[in-house]
Amino acid sequence: MTTRRTFIRQASAAGFAAATFATIAQAAENRSTSLLSKTRGRGPRVKSAVRRDETIVRSGGYGWVSGMTWTADDRFLVGIGEGAEWPGLPNDLQFESGLIDVAGDPQDATFQVVAGYPVLSIYNWFRPGGDPAYYAFGTLAVDNYVYQYLSTFHGSAYFRAGKEVHEHFVFPDLKCTKLIYSTDHGRTWSNQDGTQPVYFEQSKDQSRKSMIFWDEPNSLFSAVILLQMGKGYSGNRDGYVYGYSMANGGSAAELAMFRVPRAQVLAKEHYEYFVARQADGGARWTRDINACAAVHRLPSNWACWSIVHNAPLELYMMTAYYSKGIDDLTDTVEPARLGFWVAPQPWGPWEQIYEESPWRPGGNGTYIAGPHISPKWISNDGKSFWMTWTDWSKTSEISPEYLIELWYASSDKESRVKDHESFLTHANFRFNRQRVDLVI
């Protein structure tokens, strides 16, 4: 079980066993130096990165950024979790999953909720017997299509007795992933089987038929990160979509990986899973998910959050962050850390070029998470990009008794407004962004 704010870390580190996975990962890590020397010559060498705090912009509504993509019709779509206060939403509505259309440049971006997206309200599943939550995670535009993987649980969240706030609120474990899609750049949406409208299955209705990943060995791919490759996936040349998933195993966090032909994303039988890097820099794949191996290892308590193709520099960039000991309504016990990695191929080998500890953008020392490289906001020469992140802070005292009353409240208008006002007093999620320059 996990508390409310640890979900963000759990979502990118869904637990699966470490023994075989970590052994294979270590072997791959031992080969990284020689592979890097063979494959690095495709573009300029990136040595490090510089965050530009003077460029920081904080705006938008509330909600942690869960995924983003650049559509073929030039829209910038951003998935938001646990959100509120976005243009186009009723003022009293909080949602577990939302999709925002971000227009303009990073400095003067404007926001609008995507009409037609199946927004999932926060209210039902926080009550005893409520439906499980679905969190919009990996989102990817491919030609006219937009795919989205939603992470979910078996069962709903609930409160249990305890003296501290963070002991009251409990999440079940992430277990499965639902896939929805749009054929018109994100304006209308269907279930994986093509039916409409999108529905969110109760636990008893979740199955391998209704979920793209369901009760996989060691909860593999219960939180999917998708490789972004330009406008409408136009930067892709080999015909595959690539997805990743973090998991804690042993003393390190391992990154698993799948690929699927871009025309077969909806068909589970066409998914293949990474097994090993080859001596020539290629990769070996299998359709047996039980044989999936780690493609990269991060230090303990680190989580990968985005992977983006940098076409001008002919490389792939990864963002990850460290977070440990998150209380429910307080700051992190340990300061956050930020890291960047680069690789010559989607499967690596990955080389760390940057680490910052503590990570406090603009001097903010509260809970910081979810660093993303915007696939649309990469410079023409590839030497700079805009990173987005979420920070969260407690801004008022809220009693445990009040929170219990809040979440168990009925769905009438008065309770919903009361719930919404409390959310805004104790959370400060924002669509933060700043420029990062690469040192070549």
C-alpha positions in Angstrom: 0.0 0.0 0.0 1.1 3.5 -0.6 0.0 7.0 0.3 -1.3 9.6 -2.0 1.8 11.5 -3.1 3.9 8.4 -3.3 1.7 7.4 -6.2 3.7 9.6 -8.6 6.8 7.8 -7.7 5.1 4.4 -7.6 3.6 5.0 -11.0 7.1 5.3 -12.5 8.5 2.5 -10.4 5.8 -0.2 -10.3 7.4 -2.9 -8.3 8.6 -6.1 -9.9 11.2 -8.7 -8.8 14.8 -8.0 -9.3 16.9 -11.2 -9.4 17.1 -12.1 -13.1 16.3 -8.6 -14.2 19.1 -7.0 -12.2 21.6 -9.7 -13.3 20.9 -9.1 -17.0 21.0 -5.3 -16.4 24.4 -5.5 -14.8 25.8 -7.5 -17.7 24.4 -4.9 -20.2 25.9 -2.1 -18.1 29.3 -3.8 -18.3 29.2 -3.6 -22.1 28.1 0.1 -22.2 31.6 1.7 -22.5 32.5 -0.3 -25.6 29.1 0.1 -27.2 29.2 3.8 -26.6 32.6 4.1 -28.3 31.2 2.3 -31.4 28.0 4.2 -31.7 28.7 7.7 -30.4 30.1 9.1 -33.7 26.7 9.7 -35.3 26.5 13.3 -34.0 28.1 15.9 -31.7 29.1 14.7 -28.2 26.9 16.1 -25.4 29.0 16.7 -22.3 26.6 18.3 -19.9 23.6 20.6 -19.5 22.8 24.0 -17.9 19.4 24.8 -16.5 18.4 28.5 -17.0 16.5 29.6 -13.9 16.1 33.0 -15.4 13.7 31.5 -18.0 11.3 29.9 -15.5 7.6 30.3 -16.2 4.9 29.0 -13.9 1.3 29.1 -15.2 -1.6 26.9 -16.2 -4.0 25.2 -13.8 -3.2 22.5 -11.2 -2.1 18.9 -11.9 1.1 16.9 -12.3 2.3 16.4 -15.8 2.0 12.7 -16.8 2.9 12.7 -20.5 3.0 14.9 -23.5 3.1 14.6 -27.3 3.2 16.7 -30.5 0.5 15.9 -33.0 0.7 15.9 -36.8 -1.6 18.9 -36.9 0.8 20.9 -34.7 -1.0 20.6 -31.4 0.9 20.1 -28.2 -1.1 17.8 -25.9 -0.2 17.4 -22.2 -1.6 14.7 -19.9 -2.4 16.0 -16.4 -3.1 14.0 -13.3 -5.0 15.1 -10.2 -5.9 18.4 -11.7 -8.2 21.4 -11.4 -8.6 25.0 -12.5 -7.8 24.5 -16.2 -9.6 26.6 -18.8 -12.6 24.8 -20.1 -13.4 22.8 -16.9 -16.2 23.6 -14.5 -14.7 25.5 -11.6 -15.7 22.9 -9.0 -14.4 19.9 -11.0 -11.2 18.0 -10.0 -10.1 15.2 -12.3 -7.7 12.2 -12.0 -6.9 12.3 -15.7 -7.2 15.2 -18.1 -5.7 16.3 -21.4 -4.6 19.9 -22.1 -3.9 21.6 -25.4 -1.0 23.9 -24.9 -0.7 26.7 -27.6 2.0 29.3 -28.2 5.7 29.5 -27.2 7.0 28.4 -23.8 7.2 31.9 -22.5 3.6 32.8 -23.3 1.8 29.5 -23.5 -2.0 29.3 -23.2 -4.0 26.3 -22.1 -7.4 24.7 -23.0 -8.9 21.4 -22.0 -9.2 19.1 -25.0 -12.8 18.9 -25.9 -14.0 15.4 -26.4 -11.3 13.8 -24.1 -12.9 11.5 -21.5 -12.1 13.4 -18.4 -12.2 11.2 -15.3 -13.5 12.9 -12.2 -11.8 12.4 -8.8 -15.0 12.1 -6.8 -16.3 8.6 -7.2 -13.3 6.4 -6.6 -12.2 8.0 -3.4 -15.2 6.6 -1.6 -15.5 3.1 -0.2 -16.5 0.7 -3.0 -15.7 3.4 -5.7 -14.3 2.6 -9.1 -10.5 2.3 -9.5 -8.7 5.4 -10.7 -7.2 5.7 -14.2 -4.2 7.9 -14.6 -3.3 9.2 -18.1 0.4 8.3 -18.6 2.1 7.6 -21.9 0.6 9.7 -24.7 1.8 9.5 -28.3 0.7 11.1 -31.6 1.4 8.9 -34.7 0.2 10.4 -37.9 -3.5 11.3 -37.3 -3.7 8.9 -34.3 -3.1 9.7 -30.6 -2.6 6.8 -28.3 -2.8 7.0 -24.5 -1.9 4.4 -21.9 -3.8 4.8 -18.6 -2.4 3.3 -15.4 -4.9 1.8 -13.0 -5.4 -0.4 -9.9 -7.3 -3.4 -8.8 -9.7 -1.7 -6.3 -10.2 1.9 -5.2 -8.3 4.0 -2.7 -9.5 4.3 0.8 -8.8 5.7 4.3 -7.6 3.8 7.3 -7.3 4.9 10.9 -4.1 6.6 12.0 -2.7 9.6 13.9 -1.1 11.3 10.9 -2.7 12.5 7.7 -0.5 10.4 5.4 -1.5 7.3 7.3 -5.2 7.8 6.5 -5.1 7.7 2.8 -4.1 4.4 1.1 -3.6 3.4 -2.6 -3.8 -0.2 -3.8 -0.9 -1.3 -6.1 -0.7 -0.5 -9.7 -1.5 -3.6 -11.7 -2.7 -2.9 -15.2 -2.8 -0.4 -18.1 -5.8 0.5 -20.3 -5.2 1.8 -23.9 -7.4 4.3 -25.5 -6.9 6.1 -28.9 -8.1 8.8 -31.2 -8.1 8.8 -35.0 -8.5 12.6 -35.3 -5.6 14.1 -33.5 -7.2 13.7 -30.0 -10.6 15.2 -30.6 -12.7 12.0 -30.2 -11.7 8.8 -28.3 -12.3 5.1 -28.4 -11.6 2.1 -26.3 -8.9 -0.3 -27.5 -11.5 -2.5 -29.2 -12.9 0.5 -31.2 -16.0 1.0 -29.1 -17.3 4.4 -28.0 -17.6 6.1 -25.6 -14.5 5.5 -23.5 -15.5 3.7 -20.3 -13.4 3.0 -17.2 -13.8 -0.6 -16.1 -14.5 -1.5 -12.5 -12.1 -4.0 -11.0 -14.4 -6.9 -11.6 -14.5 -6.0 -15.3 -10.7 -5.6 -15.8 -9.2 -8.5 -17.9 -6.6 -9.3 -20.5 -9.3 -8.5 -23.1 -10.1 -5.0 -21.8 -6.5 -4.0 -20.8 -3.4 -3.8 -23.0 -1.3 -4.9 -19.9 -3.1 -6.8 -17.2 -1.5 -8.7 -14.3 1.8 -9.1 -16.2 4.7 -10.8 -14.5 6.0 -8.5 -11.8 3.5 -5.8 -12.9 5.5 -5.0 -16.1 4.3 -1.9 -18.0 1.8 -0.8 -15.4 3.0 2.7 -16.0 4.1 3.4 -19.6 6.5 6.1 -20.9 6.5 6.6 -24.7 9.4 7.7 -26.8 8.6 11.0 -28.6 10.0 11.4 -32.1 8.9 14.7 -33.5 5.7 16.0 -34.9 3.2 13.2 -35.4 6.1 10.7 -34.9 7.6 12.0 -38.1 11.2 11.5 -36.9 10.7 7.7 -36.7 12.5 5.7 -39.5 12.2 2.0 -38.5 8.4 1.8 -38.2 8.2 1.0 -34.5 6.7 2.7 -31.5 8.8 2.3 -28.3 7.5 2.2 -24.8 9.3 2.0 -21.4 8.4 1.3 -17.8 10.3 1.8 -14.5 10.5 -0.7 -11.7 12.4 -1.0 -8.5 14.5 -4.1 -8.4 17.3 -4.9 -6.0 19.6 -1.9 -5.4 18.7 -0.1 -8.6 15.7 1.0 -10.6 15.4 -0.9 -13.9 14.0 0.4 -17.1 12.0 -2.2 -19.2 11.2 -1.6 -22.8 8.8 -2.8 -25.6 8.4 -2.0 -29.2 5.4 -2.5 -31.6 4.9 -1.7 -35.3 3.4 1.7 -35.5 0.4 0.3 -37.4 -0.3 -2.4 -34.8 -0.2 -0.4 -31.5 -3.7 -1.7 -30.6 -2.8 -5.4 -31.1 -1.1 -6.9 -28.0 0.1 -9.9 -30.0 2.5 -7.7 -32.0 4.3 -6.3 -29.0 8.0 -7.3 -28.5 10.1 -6.9 -25.4 13.8 -6.0 -25.1 16.2 -8.8 -24.2 19.7 -7.5 -24.8 21.9 -5.1 -26.8 24.0 -6.7 -29.5 27.7 -6.2 -30.2 26.9 -4.1 -33.3 24.7 -1.7 -31.3 21.4 -3.3 -32.3 18.9 -5.0 -30.0 17.4 -8.4 -29.5 13.7 -8.7 -28.9 11.2 -11.4 -27.8 7.4 -11.7 -27.8 7.6 -13.5 -24.5 7.0 -10.8 -21.9 8.5 -13.2 -19.2 11.9 -12.9 -21.0 11.9 -9.1 -20.9 15.2 -7.8 -19.5 16.4 -4.4 -18.2 17.5 -1.9 -20.9 19.1 0.4 -18.3 19.7 0.7 -14.6 19.2 3.9 -12.6 20.3 4.3 -9.0 17.9 3.4 -6.2 14.8 5.6 -5.9 15.4 7.3 -9.3 12.6 7.2 -11.9 12.7 7.9 -15.6 10.0 10.3 -16.7 10.5 11.1 -20.4 12.5 10.0 -23.4 12.7 12.2 -26.5 14.5 12.0 -29.8 16.8 15.0 -30.5 16.8 14.8 -34.4 19.4 17.6 -35.0 22.0 15.9 -32.7 21.0 12.4 -33.7 20.6 11.2 -30.2 17.9 10.3 -27.6 17.5 12.1 -24.3 16.1 10.8 -21.0 15.0 12.8 -17.9 14.9 11.2 -14.5 14.6 12.3 -10.9 15.3 11.1 -7.4 12.6 11.2 -4.8 12.4 9.5 -1.5 10.4 9.7 1.7 7.4 11.8 0.5 4.9 12.6 3.2 1.3 13.1 2.2 1.0 16.8 3.0 4.6 17.8 3.7 7.9 18.2 1.8 10.2 15.4 0.8 12.3 13.9 3.6 15.3 14.0 1.2 15.8 16.7 -1.4 14.9 15.9 -5.0 17.6 15.3 -7.6 17.5 15.8 -11.4 19.4 13.9 -14.1 19.8 13.8 -17.9 21.0 10.8 -20.0 21.7 10.5 -23.7 22.0 7.5 -26.0 22.6 6.7 -29.7 19.6 4.3 -30.0 16.2 4.0 -28.2 17.6 1.0 -26.4 20.8 2.8 -25.3 23.4 2.4 -24.0 22.5 5.4 -21.9 25.2 7.8 -20.6 24.5 10.3 -17.8 25.5 13.8 -18.7 24.0 15.8 -15.8 23.1 15.4 -12.2 21.9 18.1 -9.8 21.4 17.6 -6.1 19.5 19.2 -4.5 17.2 20.0 -7.4 15.5 23.3 -6.5 14.4 25.2 -9.7 14.1 28.8 -8.9 15.0 28.1 -5.3 11.8 26.0 -4.7 12.6 23.4 -2.1 9.3 21.7 -1.9 8.2 18.4 -3.5 9.5 18.5 -7.1 8.8 15.7 -9.7 8.1 14.7 -13.2 10.7 16.4 -15.4 9.7 16.2 -19.1 11.5 17.3 -22.2 8.9 18.9 -24.4 9.0 17.2 -27.9 7.8 20.4 -29.5 10.1 22.8 -27.8 13.5 21.6 -29.0 15.6 24.2 -30.8 16.3 23.8 -34.5 20.0 23.0 -33.8 19.1 20.6 -31.0 21.4 22.4 -28.5 18.6 23.6 -26.2 15.2 22.4 -25.1 12.4 23.4 -22.7 11.8 21.2 -19.7 8.6 21.0 -17.7 8.1 19.8 -14.2 5.7 19.8 -11.3 6.2 21.2 -7.8 3.9 20.8 -4.9 3.8 22.4 -1.5 1.6 22.6 1.6 0.2 26.0 1.9 -2.2 25.6 4.9 -2.9 23.3 7.8 -5.6 20.7 7.2 -6.7 18.3 9.9 -6.9 14.6 9.3 -10.5 14.7 10.4 -11.4 17.3 7.8 -9.7 15.2 5.0 -11.7 12.1 6.0 -14.9 14.1 6.0 -13.9 15.5 2.6 -13.2 12.3 0.8 -16.1 10.5 2.2 -18.5 13.3 1.4 -21.4 12.9 -1.0 -21.3 14.1 -4.5 -23.6 17.1 -4.0 -22.6 20.5 -5.2 -21.8 21.9 -1.7 -19.4 19.0 -0.9 -17.7 19.2 -4.3 -17.0 22.9 -3.9 -15.7 22.3 -0.4 -13.4 19.5 -1.7 -12.2 21.7 -4.5 -11.3 24.6 -2.3 -9.4 22.4 0.1 -7.4 20.9 -2.9 -6.4 24.4 -3.9 -5.2 25.3 -0.4 -2.9 22.4 0.1 -1.6 21.7 -3.4 0.4 23.9 -5.8 0.8 21.8 -8.9 1.8 23.9 -11.9 2.8 23.6 -15.5 6.3 24.9 -14.8 8.9 25.2 -17.6 12.4 26.5 -18.3 15.1 26.3 -20.9 17.9 23.9 -20.7 21.1 24.4 -22.8 23.2 21.4 -23.8 27.0 21.7 -23.5 28.4 20.3 -26.7 
